[in-house]
Amino acid sequence: MSAGLRLAADFCQSVVRPLLDEAFPGLDYAAALLGPGSEVLGYDTRRSTDHDWGPRLQVLLADGAEPEPVLAVLAERLPATFRGYPVAFPRTGDPDVRHRVVVSELGAWLTGQLGFDPRRGVALADWLTTPTQRLAEFTTGAVFHDGPGELTAARSALAWYPQDVWLYVLACQWHRIAQEEAFPGRCAEVGDALGSAVVAARLVRDVMRLWLLMHRHYPPYSKWLGTAFAQVSGTGPLAATLTAAVSAAEWPAREQHLCAAYTLAAEEHNRLGLTAPLDPTARSFYDRPYQVLAADRFATALTESITDPAVKRLPPTGAVDQFTDSTDALNDLPRLRAGAGNPALPRCSNLLVIRLHDGYAG
C-alpha cells in the first residue's frame, strides 16, 4: 500500500469511522480512496506531497441518503491535523481550504467518476467510452469499509474487459502499430532523422500500451505509463529493447530494436492463446527496404476470434483513448458518452479518427 493510501486508511480507521459510528450508528456506507491521485495508483513519492496532499477519502452513502448531515458532523468534529498533515487544505482547481472527505450518494459519485453506474450493468458503450485512466483509478486504490457491499460489487464489475471487448481493444492496438510501423524507415530514407525518431517513439508507446492490455492492466495516462509498464511481470527484456529503440541515434539500430520489440510482443500474444499462433518474426514491408512485423495479421486474427456480433461490427478505432489522447476530451465524460450514443461508438470514433495508412502509398 502506498504512503498516501496508508495515510487515508489510518485517517479512516482512527478518525472518520469512529465519528460516523458515534453520530450515525447503523449508517450504511462505504469508505474508500479511489479516483484521481498518484497515491490511488500506488505511484506517490515524497514529491507528491508538495501539492494536493493530506488525509482524504470518500464516504459513499446509500442512494437516497442525505450527505449534508454527515458533512456537517465532519466539518465540526474533524481534527485540525492528522499524522502531521493539515486535514483542511486546498487542491488544484479548488483553492478553498477545507477538509477533503467527500460525502456523496454512491450512485451519484459513480456516475460522476465513470459516466455511468456499473451496478446497473455495463454496456458496450460504457466500456468503450470510459478512459482506461478512469478504469484504473476506480479498480485500484483501496476500500476501507463497505457495509452494503455495493461499491465492492461495482469495482468487481469493472475489474477487466469482457472477453470479446478485450479481444477488440487488443486488435485495435495492434492495428495502430500496423498503421505506422513502416513510417520510421520511410522518414529516415528521405533524410528526416527527427521524424523517424518521433514516429519510433509513438510506436514504442503503442507497444507499451499493448503489453499492459495483454497483461490485463488498464494503461494509465502518459505520466504513469512507463511506471505501470515496468511493474508488469516479465517486462524486463521488452523494456530494454524499447529503451534501446528510443535511444538509438541512427535508423538501422532503431529498426533492429523495434523489430526485436515487436517479436517479443508477438511471442507474448502467442503465449496468451487468444488466436492460433502467428509467425512472430519481422519481414520486409512489401518491396521496400524496411523491416516490419506486419502487425495487422494479429489484429485480423483477434477480430476473427470475436463472437459477439455487435463487437465484431465495430470499426478498428478502438476504445476512446485509442483514438484520442487529448486530456480535455478524455476528462469530458458527458461529451464522450453523448458522442458515442448507445451502442453507436462508431459514429463518435469515425468523427475523431483519421486513417493514417492504407497499403503503402507514398
N, C-alpha and C positions, 0 to 999 in steps of 0.2 A: 504494500500500500504506500502510495506517495506521501510526502510530508504534508501536502495540502489536504489529502483525504484523511490522514490521521488527525490533523487539526480539526477537521469538520466532524469526524467520528467522536473525538473526545468532547467537543463542544456539544454535540447532540446528547451524548450519554451523561455528561456531567451537569449540563445547564438546561438545554431545551426540553428534553424528555421529563425531567423532574418538574419543571414548571408546568408543562401540559398535564402531567398526571395529577398534579395538585389542583390546578384551576379547572380542568375539564376531565374529571375521571370518566373512564369508559369511552373517551373520544376515539372514533375510528379515523386513523390517518396513516400515512406513510411518511418517513423522513429519509432524505437521500441527498447526495450531491451529484447531480447529473447536469448535462448541458455544457455551455462554453467554459473554458478554463483549462490551462495546461495541466493542473493537478487532476482534473477529471480523467484525462487520458493517461495519467501517470508520468508526465514528462516535465513536471515542475523541477526547478533547481533554485538555488539561492537567488539567482537573477529574477525569478518570478515574483519575489516578494517586494519588488520595487514599485509595483502598482497593482491596484485591484485586488489586494491581498488581505486576508483576515479570515476569522471564523465565519463560515457561511454554509447554508444548506437550504433545501426546500422542505416545507411541511405541506403535504398534499392531502386535502380533506376529501371526504366522500362527496360525490356530486350532490348539489343542493345545499350543502353546508355553507354557513356564512363565515368567510375569513376574518371579518372585522373584529369580532370579539377576541380571537386568537392573537391577531396583530396588536390589539390594544394591550393585552397582558404582556406580550413580549416587549413592546415599546416601554412599558412601565417597569418591568422587572428584570430585563437582561442586564448583566453587569457591564461596566464601562470597558473592561479589558478582559481578555482570556488568554492564558499562556503568553502573556507579554504583548499581545496584539490588541489594538482597539477593536471593539465589537462594532462600533459605528464608523464607517469610512466611506469616502467617495469611490465611484467606479467610472471607468471610461464610458462616456455617454450619459452619465447620471452623476453630476458633481455634488449632489446633496450628501451631506454627512449623515448617514443613518445606518441602522443595523441591516444586515444582509440575510436575514431569514425570510425567504419568500414563502408566503402562505397563500394557497390557491386551491380551488376545487381541482381534483385530479384531471377531470375531462378537459377543463379549460386550459390547464397547464400543458397537457399532452398535445392539444390542438395547436397551441401557441408555439410549442417546441418543434413539432413534426409536421404540422399542417393537417393532421387527421388524428383520430383516436383509435389506436390499434386494438383496443378491447372490442371494437365493433367489427373486426375483421380487417384484413389488409388486402386491398385491391391491387391489381397490376399497376394502375396509375400511381398508387401510393408508393410502391417500390421504386418506380422509375422517376418520380419527381422529387424524391427526398434525397438531398445530397448525402454522400457517404460520410462526410464530416458530421452531419446531424445524427446519422445512424450510429456512428462510433461514439459520439458524446452520450447518446442515450443508453447504449448497451454496455458501456464501460462505467467508470465512476463507481459509486458504492451506494447501496441501500442499507440504511442503519436500522430501520424499523418498518415493517409493513403489516400492520394489523389485519386489514382486509385482504391482503394478498393481490390486489388488482394491479398495482404498479409492477410487481414481480411478473405477473402474467403478461402485462403489456410488453415488458422487456423481453420475455421469452418469445413472444410472437415475432419480434424483430431481430432475434439473435443472428439469423442469417437468411439470405435469399432462399425462396423455394427453388427446387432443383432446376426447373425449366428457366426461371428468371436468372439463376446463376449461370447456366449454360449460355443464355443470351448475352449477359454482360461480358462474359469471357470472350465470346465470339466477337463482340463489338470492340473489345480491347485488342484482340489480335488483328482485327480489321484496321484499326488506327495505325498499328505498326506496318501493316501491308501497304497502306497508302503512302508512307514516306520512307520506307526502308532503302529505296534506291536513290533518294534525293541527296544524301551527303556525298555520294560518289559523283553525281552529276554536278553538284556545286563545285567540288574540287576540280573536276575536269575542265571547267571554264575559268579556273583561277580564283574562285570565290572561297578562300580558306575560311573566312569568318562564317559565311553561310553554311558551309559544310559542318563546322563545329556547332553552330546553333541548332541545325536540324538533328545532328547526332545527339545533342543534349536533350532535345524533345523526345527522341526515341528512347534514350536512357530512362527518362521519366515515365514513359509509357510502359517499358518493361518492368520498372519498379512497381507501378500500379497493378500490372498484370500479375506479378508474383504475389502481391498481397491478396488479390482476388482469388488466385488459385489456392491460397492457403486460408481462405475464409476469414480474411481480415478486411474490414471496411477501410479503404485508403483515406487517411486524413488529408487536410489541405497542405499546401506546399511547405509551410514552416515545419511540420512534423512528419512529412512523407519519408525522409531519409531515416529518421529515428524509428518510425514504425517498421520500415523495411528491414533495418538492421536487427530488429528484435525477433524476426521470424526465424525459426529453427532451420538450419541448413543454408542460410543465405550467404555465408562467407565467400564461397567461390564466385558466385554471381556478383556480389558486391565488389570484389576485387577486379573482376573483368569490366564492370560498368565504370568503376573509378578510372581504370586504365583508358577506357574509351573516351571519357570526357577530358582526360589529361593529355591525350596524345597530341603532339604538335603537327603531325602530318597525316594525310588521309590514309595511306596504306596501313599504318599502325592502328588508326581509328577503326578502319573497316575490319581488320583482324579481330580486334577486341569486341566490336559489335556482333560479329558473326559468332564468336565464342559465346557471348551472352545469349544470343538467340537460340543456340544449340542447347544451352543449359535450361532455358525456359521450355524449349520443345521437349526435352527429356523429362522435365517435371510434368508437363502435360501428359505425356505417355504414362508416367507412373500413376497419375490420377485415374486412368482407365475410363475417362468420360467418353472417349471415342476409340475406334480401332487405332492401333499405333500408327504414327506417321513418321516419315523419314525426318530426323532432326538436323540433318546436315545442310550447310549452305550450298547454294548453286548460283550460276550466272543469272543475271537479270535479262531474260531474253537473249539477244545477241550483243548486249552491251557489256563492257568490262567491269561490272560491279557485282560483288557477291552479296546475295540476299538469302533470306530463309524462304521466301515466298509464303509469307505468314497467312495469306488468305486461305491456304489449304486448311489451316487449323480453324479459322473462322467458319469455313464451309462445313467441316466435319462436326463442329459443335452445333451449328444451326440444324444440321440434319438429325442430330440426336434429340432435338426438342420435340416433345409430344403434344404440348398444348397448342392448338391451332391459333389462338389469339396471340401467343408469344411468337410463334413461328412466322406470323404475318408481319411482325414489326420490321421497320427498316433497320439497316445496320448502324444506326446512330447512337444507340445505347441509352443508358440512364443519364440523368441530367448533367452530371459532372463529367461525362464522357464527351459531351459536345459543347460545353462552355465551362470556363474556369473564372468567369467574372465574379468577383466577390459580391458585388452589389446584386447581380442576378441570383446567385445561389442563396443569398440571405433574404430574398423576397419570395417567401413561400407562397403567399396568395397569388402572386403573378405567375409563378411556375405552374401552380395547380390549375389556375384559370386557363392558361395557355394549353395545358395538356388535355383538359376535359376528362372524361371517364368512359372508356379507357383509351382515348384518342391521342395518346402521346405522339404518334407520328405527325399529326398536324403541327404540334409545337416544335418538334425536333427538325422537321423539314424547313421551317422558317429560319432556324438558327444555324443550320449546318451548311457549309459549302463543301461539296465533294471535291477533294483536292486532287484526286488522281484516278484515272481510269485507263487501264492499259499502260502504255509507256510513251504517250505523246510528249514531244518536247525533249 
